[in-house]
Amino acid sequence: MRPVRLHNLPFRLSWRLRRWAATRSAAPWIAGGLERPDRQQRYSRSVDVRGWVSAPVDRPVAVDVRLGDTTLQRLALTPAPGAPAPAGHVRSTFDTVIPLDHAPSRGWLRIVASAADRSASRVLGITQLVRARPGDKLPQRAAYGAVWDAVATTLSDAQFSVAGTTDPAALAESGRSTADDVARETGIRATDTVLEIGCGVGRVGASLAPRCARWIGADVSAEMLRHARAALAGQANVSLVHLNGVDLAGVGDASVDVAYCTGVFMHLDEWERYRYLAEAFRVLRPGGRVYVDNINLLSPEGWTIFTQTMRMDPLARPVNVSKTSTPEELSWFAAQAGFVDVRTRGGNLWITAIARKPD
């Protein structure tokens, strides 16, 4: 039998096989996670490495970044007191940018935690690097249907892409919490027709649809809508609309009572944020309510997200990287779209804007 060569396999399969092989021999007393880089990371000069590691207090570990057989850098670890960790363990974080000026055009980057005495190790993450060069034809934020289709081919990938988890209980709870907030802030009634702009896998719609007469889920991704259709199959008052990425074509003028868009503005450029608010104004009936949110640039957490994105290799930032807003921006957009009674609500991370279409 011919040997299986991982570099000849499709990326998704080869990445999973490499991760499986790495964890089979892992030290069970070392735990960790990787936030960055992505599983398939573009780069031109550097790569952003960020995550955490946990080990027993009396068994210190080091974390190395390796490219092939070469160790590029040993990462500085910062203790994270109070962070979740098993009894007797200490959790530390790492957060740095690794220069890759002389790296090959393609390669496998491994982040490895090892015992100080080198008796055991654990691979925290494996990333396939792909060099980006000026002039490369890259996906555009405006072509969002294809961008989100690519990360939603499986339900678990789609769930993780929109919510950062695949845990059913966590997904259901976050959906309920958001649905409660939308319903409370917009005063959703049992007779209302409600539109979600960017419904994803139906995480919020599953909880909100039973509270209104009709729920419409709209999204630019056909794959996301496929998962939403399956999740909401038992609810007869649900309909789905495939958006074109430009406007709300497919939703009639003055046909809905509430329009909301949550966890989506972060992925849109400023012009598209305003465009969707203007389109929400069009599809709402007189007196209809709108609810939108985004990451708050003026909050400490929002500023952290902004600076972390700023330091990414400019040619390698993911096309769906998160962008922030200010309360003034959302208020101004809503007012310019024609809404009245505009109010914003700030928090540790999110800004929410709620407004009304004049009667």
ABEGO torsion letter per residue (X at the ends): XBBBBAAABBAAAAAAAAAAAAAAABBAABBEBBAOBBABBBBAABBBBBEBBBBBAABBBBBBBBBEABBABBBBBBBBBGBBBBBGBBBBBBBBBBBAAABBABEBBBBBBBBAAGABBBBABBBBBBBBBBGBBBBBAABAAAAAAAAAABAAAAAAAAAGBABAAAAAAAAAAAAAAAAAAAGBBAABBBBBBGAEAGAAAAAAAAABABBBBBBABAAAAAAAAAAAAABAABBBBBBAGABABGBBBGABABBBBBGAAAABBAAAAAAAAAAAAAABBBGBBBBBBBBBAABAAAAAAAAAAAABBAAABBAABBBBBBAAAAAAAAAAAGBBGBBBBBBAABBBBBBBBBX
